[in-house]
Amino acid sequence: MTQKRLHEFVKAYVPAFPDWKLVNDEYFIRFGGPVAQVVGFEALRSGAYRPANGVRVLVAPKAAMLHQFLDIKNREVFATEHDQKMDAVIEAMEQQFAPAIRSPLVPKDILALCENSASERINDAYALSAFNASCGNRERAIEWLDILSRLTEQSEQELFDWEREYMEFGNELRRQIENQNEKSFLTNMCDTEKSRLLA
């Protein structure tokens, strides 16, 4: 499926996302404090498109969590099926995507979802250290920073560029917390990331 064709299908979903912003005819986004929820559509080689859901932790640039596809029945939609399947796909998104796309974005509730799904991985430690710090949970933020430090220090292979960026961010966030300046630091991160996602 071409990007042009995909964009036509994505625009057909606009009425289903009245309180969201459509960005570049590729994904819908809404914001709630330090997080954004994104519903995107991926063009597949098979000629179908695939809806996906996820949360961006705005205070941790490029961090994403809670990535999710729909069930098998609604996961892929071929061009010839679009008109007849779209209503069912919308209903599936309403029932299956978390956070719920019809409910307000409440940061503390999303933080709980992210914590419940997290594991000791560099991405999760990076995202949740900043997310917790932005919500005033300094002790939990430091716990995740300790995990981030351990994971990056114990890596037997050379770190990828993104892993090194996350490590450096974690070191800076720790300094900001020690100086009790994390709110200002993270507000700047949030504003920058929000602008990037809307570009």
Backbone hydrogen bonds, N-H to C=O, Kabsch-Sander energy under -0.5 kcal/mol:
donor,donor_aa,acceptor,acceptor_aa,energy
6,L,2,T,-2.4
7,H,3,Q,-2.7
8,E,4,K,-1.4
9,F,5,R,-1.7
10,V,6,L,-2.7
11,K,7,H,-2.3
12,A,8,E,-0.9
12,A,9,F,-0.6
13,Y,10,V,-1.9
14,V,11,K,-1.5
16,A,13,Y,-1.5
17,F,13,Y,-0.6
17,F,14,V,-1.8
20,W,17,F,-1.5
21,K,29,I,-2.8
23,V,21,K,-0.5
23,V,27,Y,-3.0
24,N,22,L,-0.6
26,E,23,V,-2.5
27,Y,23,V,-1.4
28,F,39,V,-2.9
29,I,21,K,-2.1
30,R,37,Q,-1.7
32,G,35,V,-2.8
35,V,32,G,-1.4
36,A,56,R,-2.1
37,Q,30,R,-2.3
38,V,54,G,-2.9
39,V,28,F,-2.4
40,G,38,V,-0.6
40,G,52,A,-2.1
41,F,26,E,-1.1
42,E,50,R,-2.4
44,L,48,A,-3.0
47,G,44,L,-1.8
49,Y,77,V,-2.3
50,R,42,E,-2.1
52,A,40,G,-2.4
53,N,68,Q,-2.7
54,G,38,V,-1.7
55,V,65,M,-2.9
56,R,36,A,-3.0
57,V,55,V,-0.5
57,V,63,A,-1.7
58,L,34,P,-1.6
58,L,56,R,-1.1
59,V,34,P,-0.9
60,A,57,V,-1.9
63,A,57,V,-0.5
63,A,60,A,-2.5
65,M,55,V,-2.7
68,Q,53,N,-2.4
70,L,51,P,-0.6
74,N,71,D,-1.0
75,R,71,D,-1.2
76,E,72,I,-0.5
77,V,49,Y,-2.6
79,A,47,G,-1.0
81,E,78,F,-1.8
82,H,78,F,-1.1
82,H,79,A,-0.6
85,K,81,E,-2.5
86,M,82,H,-2.0
89,V,85,K,-2.4
90,I,86,M,-2.5
91,E,87,D,-2.2
92,A,88,A,-2.3
93,M,89,V,-2.4
94,E,90,I,-2.3
95,Q,91,E,-1.8
96,Q,92,A,-2.7
97,F,93,M,-1.6
103,S,100,A,-1.3
106,V,104,P,-0.8
109,D,106,V,-0.9
110,I,106,V,-2.2
111,L,107,P,-2.8
112,A,108,K,-1.7
113,L,109,D,-1.9
114,C,110,I,-2.7
115,E,111,L,-2.8
116,N,112,A,-2.3
117,S,113,L,-1.4
118,A,114,C,-0.9
118,A,115,E,-0.6
121,R,119,S,-2.6
125,A,121,R,-2.6
126,Y,122,I,-2.5
127,A,123,N,-2.7
128,L,124,D,-2.8
129,S,125,A,-1.7
130,A,126,Y,-1.5
131,F,127,A,-2.5
132,N,128,L,-2.1
133,A,129,S,-1.9
134,S,130,A,-2.4
135,C,131,F,-1.2
136,G,133,A,-1.3
137,N,132,N,-2.8
138,R,136,G,-1.4
141,A,137,N,-2.4
142,I,138,R,-2.5
143,E,139,E,-1.9
144,W,140,R,-2.1
145,L,141,A,-2.2
146,D,142,I,-2.5
147,I,143,E,-1.7
148,L,144,W,-2.7
149,S,145,L,-2.6
150,R,146,D,-2.3
151,L,147,I,-2.7
152,T,148,L,-2.2
153,E,149,S,-2.5
154,Q,150,R,-2.3
155,S,151,L,-0.5
164,R,160,F,-2.3
165,E,161,D,-2.3
166,Y,162,W,-2.2
167,M,163,E,-2.2
168,E,164,R,-2.5
169,F,165,E,-2.5
170,G,166,Y,-2.5
171,N,167,M,-2.2
172,E,168,E,-2.0
173,L,169,F,-3.1
174,R,170,G,-2.3
175,R,171,N,-1.7
176,Q,172,E,-2.5
177,I,173,L,-2.5
178,E,174,R,-2.4
179,N,175,R,-1.7
180,Q,177,I,-1.6
181,N,176,Q,-3.3
182,E,176,Q,-0.6
185,F,181,N,-1.8
186,L,182,E,-3.0
187,T,183,K,-2.1
188,N,184,S,-1.9
189,M,185,F,-1.6
190,C,186,L,-2.7
191,D,187,T,-2.4
192,T,188,N,-2.1
193,E,189,M,-2.5
194,K,190,C,-2.4
195,S,191,D,-1.9
196,R,192,T,-1.9
197,L,193,E,-2.2
198,L,194,K,-1.3
199,A,195,S,-0.7
199,A,196,R,-0.8
